[in-house]
Amino acid sequence: MNGLEIWAPIAAAADVHIPDSHKLPIAIIGAGAIVDGAHLPAYAKEQLEIVGIYDVDGARAAEVAERHGIPRVYSHQAELLEDEAVRVVDVAVPAAHQPAIVRAAIAAGKDMLGQLLRHGYLLGAGRAGQSRGHQDRCQPADAL
Ligand SMILES: NC(=O)c1ccc[n+]([C@@H]2O[C@H](COP(=O)([O-])OP(=O)(O)OC[C@H]3O[C@@H](n4cnc5c(N)ncnc54)[C@H](O)[C@@H]3O)[C@@H](O)[C@H]2O)c1
């Protein structure tokens, strides 16, 4: 007993399992702390396929990619969005940069995983996250 057991019911309630039919290839925009420490370990736990990653800091993206075994580091955001292997885009950059990226990802026909912005907009979550949100419920005019 170390005190941490009080969190067990919460951990159990938050234990998300993704059916195989929802496991779509993901590319990540933003290679920061939340991706490195939370998103990628969670994706690995569920054996989700990470196609590639992009960050304006290319060295950071390359370093995170190498540590997590991500096969591709994109040189530009457009390169990621044009990659037909990518079905879901995980947008994990500071909030001010998110709207433009989300608009571009929607225009490219990608599903998305997003962060909750300060103003309460759920940017959308694709099938990979089993969320009720989907791009057709997350048009730019609605979400942004
Ligand atoms: N939901 C949560 O619990 C939770 C927790 C932590 C962070 N967040 C959110 O996730 C986002 C990222 O957080 P973090 O802690 O990883 O931040 P961070 O500062 O560690 O990393 C952000 C990364 O985004 C990159 N970046 C910035 N603008 C970019 C752009 N236009 N295109 C590509 N890459 C860009 C930066 O170079 C950096 O590597 C923030 O919006 C933050 O609020 C949410």
The ligand as an SDF file (V2000), in Angstrom:
LIG
                    3D

 44 48  0  0  0  0  0  0  0  0999 V2000
   -5.0370   17.6630  -22.8700 N   0  0  0  0  0  0  0  0  0  0  0  0
   -3.9940   17.6930  -22.0650 C   0  0  0  0  0  0  0  0  0  0  0  0
   -4.0210   17.0860  -21.0000 O   0  0  0  0  0  0  0  0  0  0  0  0
   -2.7750   18.4110  -22.4620 C   0  0  0  0  0  0  0  0  0  0  0  0
   -1.6380   18.2520  -21.7100 C   0  0  0  0  0  0  0  0  0  0  0  0
   -0.5120   18.8860  -22.1490 C   0  0  0  0  0  0  0  0  0  0  0  0
   -0.5640   19.6720  -23.2790 C   0  0  0  0  0  0  0  0  0  0  0  0
   -1.7080   19.8330  -23.9340 N   0  0  0  0  0  0  0  0  0  0  0  0
   -1.7740   20.6700  -25.1250 C   0  0  0  0  0  0  0  0  0  0  0  0
   -1.0310   20.0220  -26.1590 O   0  0  0  0  0  0  0  0  0  0  0  0
   -0.3650   21.0160  -26.9340 C   0  0  0  0  0  0  0  0  0  0  0  0
    1.1300   20.7260  -26.9420 C   0  0  0  0  0  0  0  0  0  0  0  0
    1.5890   20.6770  -25.5970 O   0  0  0  0  0  0  0  0  0  0  0  0
    3.0750   20.2510  -25.2430 P   0  0  0  0  0  0  0  0  0  0  0  0
    3.1330   20.1880  -23.7700 O   0  0  0  0  0  0  0  0  0  0  0  0
    3.4870   19.0630  -26.0370 O   0  0  0  0  0  0  0  0  0  0  0  0
    3.8720   21.5480  -25.7630 O   0  0  0  0  0  0  0  0  0  0  0  0
    5.4110   21.6720  -26.1250 P   0  0  0  0  0  0  0  0  0  0  0  0
    5.7150   23.1200  -26.0670 O   0  0  0  0  0  0  0  0  0  0  0  0
    6.2470   20.7210  -25.3430 O   0  0  0  0  0  0  0  0  0  0  0  0
    5.4840   21.1670  -27.6420 O   0  0  0  0  0  0  0  0  0  0  0  0
    4.8340   21.8210  -28.6750 C   0  0  0  0  0  0  0  0  0  0  0  0
    5.5480   21.4050  -29.9490 C   0  0  0  0  0  0  0  0  0  0  0  0
    4.8030   21.9520  -31.0490 O   0  0  0  0  0  0  0  0  0  0  0  0
    5.7590   22.4000  -32.0110 C   0  0  0  0  0  0  0  0  0  0  0  0
    5.0770   23.3560  -32.8600 N   0  0  0  0  0  0  0  0  0  0  0  0
    4.6900   24.6210  -32.5790 C   0  0  0  0  0  0  0  0  0  0  0  0
    4.0430   25.1620  -33.6190 N   0  0  0  0  0  0  0  0  0  0  0  0
    4.0110   24.2010  -34.5820 C   0  0  0  0  0  0  0  0  0  0  0  0
    3.4770   24.1670  -35.8960 C   0  0  0  0  0  0  0  0  0  0  0  0
    2.8120   25.2080  -36.4210 N   0  0  0  0  0  0  0  0  0  0  0  0
    3.6190   23.0260  -36.6090 N   0  0  0  0  0  0  0  0  0  0  0  0
    4.2930   21.9700  -36.0990 C   0  0  0  0  0  0  0  0  0  0  0  0
    4.8230   21.9520  -34.8620 N   0  0  0  0  0  0  0  0  0  0  0  0
    4.6820   23.0630  -34.1040 C   0  0  0  0  0  0  0  0  0  0  0  0
    6.9020   22.9700  -31.1780 C   0  0  0  0  0  0  0  0  0  0  0  0
    8.0960   23.0670  -31.9260 O   0  0  0  0  0  0  0  0  0  0  0  0
    6.9740   21.9420  -30.0540 C   0  0  0  0  0  0  0  0  0  0  0  0
    7.8740   20.8740  -30.3470 O   0  0  0  0  0  0  0  0  0  0  0  0
   -0.7430   22.3650  -26.2910 C   0  0  0  0  0  0  0  0  0  0  0  0
   -1.8700   22.8860  -26.9830 O   0  0  0  0  0  0  0  0  0  0  0  0
   -1.1480   22.0130  -24.9070 C   0  0  0  0  0  0  0  0  0  0  0  0
   -2.0640   22.9350  -24.3880 O   0  0  0  0  0  0  0  0  0  0  0  0
   -2.8180   19.2060  -23.5440 C   0  0  0  0  0  0  0  0  0  0  0  0
  1  2  1  0
  2  3  2  0
  2  4  1  0
  4  5  1  0
  4 44  2  0
  5  6  2  0
  6  7  1  0
  7  8  2  0
  8  9  1  0
  8 44  1  0
  9 10  1  0
  9 42  1  0
 10 11  1  0
 11 12  1  0
 11 40  1  0
 12 13  1  0
 13 14  1  0
 14 15  2  0
 14 16  1  0
 14 17  1  0
 17 18  1  0
 18 19  2  0
 18 20  1  0
 18 21  1  0
 21 22  1  0
 22 23  1  0
 23 24  1  0
 23 38  1  0
 24 25  1  0
 25 26  1  0
 25 36  1  0
 26 27  1  0
 26 35  1  0
 27 28  2  0
 28 29  1  0
 29 30  1  0
 29 35  2  0
 30 31  1  0
 30 32  2  0
 32 33  1  0
 33 34  2  0
 34 35  1  0
 36 37  1  0
 36 38  1  0
 38 39  1  0
 40 41  1  0
 40 42  1  0
 42 43  1  0
M  CHG  2   8   1  16  -1
M  END
$$$$
